[in-house]
Amino acid sequence: MATNIDGGTLMLESRLACPQCGHLSVEVMPTDACVFFHECAACGALLKPKPGDCCVFCSYGSVPCPPMQRQGRSCCGG
């Protein structure tokens, strides 16, 4: 799933891979907010961003979050 925002195409779906059990889930990313936590549907592990990453999508996703797709900006203002 992709959308055209500000003249550029952003991917809005990312496959999150649980680091505990390897479960994959396809999630829709918000375009204007960080996702700091995600609970794995398979094992219940609470995913948190790795140090230096702005959100769980940048740490465990197949596609970085929309703010990072836009010119590498951090969704946390960094």
N, C-alpha and C positions, 0 to 999 in steps of 0.2 A: 504494500500500500504506500503510495507516494502522493505528495501534494505539492502544489506550486505556491511558494510563499516568497514575497519580496523578489520576484523574478528568478528564483532558483527552485530546483526540485529537491524536496526533503523526503527521505524515507521515514515513515512513521511507525513501521513495524520492525521489531527486533526480536531475535530468538535469544532468550536468556537461558544460560546453562548454569545449573546449580553446581557450585564447586564441591558440595558435600556428596551428592548422589548422582550427578550427571544428568538429571532430568532436564529436558528442553521444553520450554513453553514460548509460544509466540505472543508477544505483548504489544499493545499500541502505546507509543510514547507520547506524552504531552508535549506541545510545542513551546510552552511558556513556563515550565516548572521543572525542578529537579525531582527525581525519585530517589530518595535516600534509602528506602527499605523496600524489600520485596520478599514475601514469604513463599517458599517453594511449595507447590501443590503436592508434591510427592512425599517429601520427608519432613516438611515443616521448618527447615532451616531458614533463618532470617538473613537474607543477603544484604550486605552493606557495601558501599563503595570502597575500593582499595585505596590506600593512601595516595594522594595526588590526583585521583579521579573525582569528577564532580557528581557522579550518580551511578546507580547499579547498571545502567545500560552501557556506560563507558567501561565499566569493569568486567561485566559478564555477558554483554550482548554481542550479537553479530553485526550490529550497526550502532555507531555512537549516537548519543542523544541529538535532537535537532539543533540546539545551540552550538554544539561542537561541529555539526555538519556545516553550519554557517560560519565560514572563515575561522574555524577553530576556537570560537569564543566559549568560555566556560559558562554553563548555565547558572553558576553561582556568582557571576560577576567578575571572575578572575581573568 
